[in-house]
Amino acid sequence: MQNNNMEFEHIPQEKFEFAQFDAKIHDKKFDTKTRSFFADALLRFKKNKSSVIAAYILLFLILYTIIAPAISPYEIADKDPMYINSPPFVQSIAEKGWGILDGGVVMDSQNDAQVNFWKGIGVETGYDPIIDILGSTETTVKIRGKETVVKSYALEVNKYYSIGVMYKTLSYDEFADIQRFQNETGIQVIFPYVEPDAIKGITDNANIWYEVKDNKGTAKLDDNGNFVPVYSTNKEIEGAEYNSIRVPGDDGSYIYSIRKSGAVSCRISYYNYYQYLNGTEPFYIFGTNSLGQDLFNAIGIGARFSLLFALFVSAINLSIGAVYGAIQGYYGGTIDLVLDRIADVLSGVPFTVVTILFQLHLAQKVGTAGSFLFAFVLTGWIGMSGLTRKQFYRFKSQEFVFAARTLGASDKRLMFKHIFPNALGTIITSCALTIPSVISSETSLTYLGIINLSEVAGTTVGTLMSQGQTSMTTSPHAMFFPAIYFSLLMISFNLFGNGLRDAFNPSTRGVED
Amino acid sequence: MFRYTIKRILLMLMTLLIITYMCFVLVRMLPPAELPPNDPHKVIIELRREAAGYNKPYMIQFGIYLRDIFTEFDWGVSDVGRYFGQEVAGIFVSKLPATMIVNLYSILISIPIGIILGIVAALKKNSWLDHAISTLTMVCISVPSFVYAFVIQYFISYKLGWLPFLMNAGTNYFTWSMFVSMIPPIISLSMGVIAGFTRTTRAELTEVLTSEFMLLARTKGLTRAQATVRHAMKNCMVVVLPSIFGQFIGIMSGSLIIERIFAIPGVGSLYLDSINGRDYPMFMMLTVFYTAVGLVASIVVDISYGFIDPRIRMGSRK
């Protein structure tokens, strides 16, 4: 018997020959294309219209975080002190009068004096703040026994132009530099000085350059209804030489600045001064927030941080969860029970509590973002580990695992080469649904101000929304744009994730409905 | 079932104890709140801290903490801020009604609306109505409550002026004007809850409607409505009812965001104050409270499955 065996083992190679070398094989070849698991999932994903649309919106929102900061002429650190909570404004579109991006805010019950005040700004600076008169009402009021008709208007006023002219103290160098800028560009920043005595002692309003009736700044118009300029010609108080653009009607006698302890004080048009400082006109597609940041840029910066942070957190959580769940599911028994208890205890701690305790203990050592990350990692992996555990229970007693074990595969190999790939679909889906939940928690906590990531991230969408919330009635855009962005992000992420889940779920395979 | 319930409750208590201990140690590791200089109460506060076991090992401190809670329901005294020197437990109890009432209203509105929408969507599966409801549900679940709060405050309260901005102060919770002032937070809270119920009901009911016993019921001669109400609804409720119980437990915890936006004098805003003001005794008590609410809600959900449907005896014999 043994002899025979030995003989079989030593048959020379040339004695072998193909049994069916020339025979026709009757087995049919598959004429369908083979389809991999992922191609199959992709196919089913594409059938789900809403998820595909969501995926495109998501792509757009992600691209926004890259493109918006690049387009915007501003950095996140640029905070304009005057243009705060200002509505969307782009000069080139505003002048077309389409009613969008015109920086307009509605102002109710403006009387004639106020309308004149806005007009005065327009006449002097050339930027008329009044966009539109929306309506007017007439009320009859009895003043000192006389019935007088008081007209009041609802105006749409350009918030950028309405700042008009302001007092500014400049060094001599800066004053000269602005004149150089004026000569080069033809944009007039500095306007002639007005002595307070000429306008009934008003010192807190630089926009009054005309003759006034009272110290409230009511304009005294001439017979033709024009303003009467009262610019100062007092050379004795002049601060520095002025050799640049002069206002119409100036014969060279107006002074443009006064001395002020080693510097000059003058009246500047803020809109033009802004151009001098930034090199561009105000360009705020989404307006500005309460810090004077460009919202268009800030949303991009904040969302970029949120997305990267969520991606990072999810990656860590998924890895920890997968390994933890794999060990639990594969070994089962006592190990499963003990690990399950640990996960149970951790999942019982409310997330806010974890965040706060980590913040209090770790923020000084690893920074706010670091401690926030730890808080997410502490409890975030539990959901993932549960999923993986379930998958492992499902697959570990199947034949292919037995086969691999019989061939001598180690535990590690069995877990990660044989069982784990089968759970991959679940894991990808869970990733797509973990990211929005991380973004959502992060945004809620920054919104509440429990966590402040502004130093690390520049700003976050949650912070932007909480800033917007405080000035909601006067400048709703500051809340509106971040809220829209965030809502779209959440909706499209969830729809996308649901689509993925359905696509990867084998039980829906072949179900056409 | 009884043994299973007892086991779950004991496990829950153990979990709660462990979490409380961990949080307690982490909180006590922090330096206690500093007293304002020249504070006349300095001596008393230091004596009180001595009695609470500061300067002793954490295990002993925790023992004292638990002993005070169990013997006198004494959760400590507020260290800093608005409630300086007051009993933490008393303040907490006084804040509870506002939170509970607002959340209770919200749930009472959400449950019927959510379930009805879910039933409609399931019965008209794959019609335009179903797609509309499902899409809306998705949107409502995804959009966070503070966005609703903004929309309601801006459009309804500010532009139209129909509802007040904030909840009325005071404790007359059952007057009409108080109820009106509660409507904005109730709506903001309800959107997500409604969407949740709609989704659960729809998913469950569509599954039940396609099962074989429904076919049998129809074959026996029941009309579609009869079969749906008597057979499908009952089975669908096996999943929906526990989540209702869970929600009811959850009404105590409230929402930090909504309470802050609408100035509801409830537990959520108390918690935020204690976080921002570093009021550790208050923070500790509310942490225990929130943890307990979460744990209780989860075991109520699990156990109620078993009571509603005797076929499901989760974990009783594993």
Chai-1 contact restraints between the chains, C-beta under 6 A:
chainA,res_idxA,chainB,res_idxB,connection_type,confidence,min_distance_angstrom,max_distance_angstrom,comment,restraint_id
A,V345,B,T15,contact,1.0,0.0,6.0,A-B,restraint_1
A,V345,B,I18,contact,1.0,0.0,6.0,A-B,restraint_2
A,G348,B,T15,contact,1.0,0.0,6.0,A-B,restraint_3
A,G348,B,I19,contact,1.0,0.0,6.0,A-B,restraint_4
A,G348,B,T291,contact,1.0,0.0,6.0,A-B,restraint_5
A,G348,B,L295,contact,1.0,0.0,6.0,A-B,restraint_6
A,V349,B,I19,contact,1.0,0.0,6.0,A-B,restraint_7
A,P350,B,Y290,contact,1.0,0.0,6.0,A-B,restraint_8
A,V353,B,T287,contact,1.0,0.0,6.0,A-B,restraint_9
A,I356,B,I275,contact,1.0,0.0,6.0,A-B,restraint_10
A,L357,B,L26,contact,1.0,0.0,6.0,A-B,restraint_11
A,L360,B,L30,contact,1.0,0.0,6.0,A-B,restraint_12
A,L448,B,L256,contact,1.0,0.0,6.0,A-B,restraint_13
A,M472,B,Y154,contact,1.0,0.0,6.0,A-B,restraint_14
A,T473,B,Y158,contact,1.0,0.0,6.0,A-B,restraint_15
A,P476,B,Y154,contact,1.0,0.0,6.0,A-B,restraint_16
A,M479,B,F150,contact,1.0,0.0,6.0,A-B,restraint_17
A,A483,B,V147,contact,1.0,0.0,6.0,A-B,restraint_18
A,A483,B,F150,contact,1.0,0.0,6.0,A-B,restraint_19
A,S487,B,V143,contact,1.0,0.0,6.0,A-B,restraint_20
A,S487,B,V147,contact,1.0,0.0,6.0,A-B,restraint_21
A,M490,B,S142,contact,1.0,0.0,6.0,A-B,restraint_22
A,I491,B,V139,contact,1.0,0.0,6.0,A-B,restraint_23
A,I491,B,S142,contact,1.0,0.0,6.0,A-B,restraint_24
A,N494,B,S142,contact,1.0,0.0,6.0,A-B,restraint_25
A,L495,B,M138,contact,1.0,0.0,6.0,A-B,restraint_26
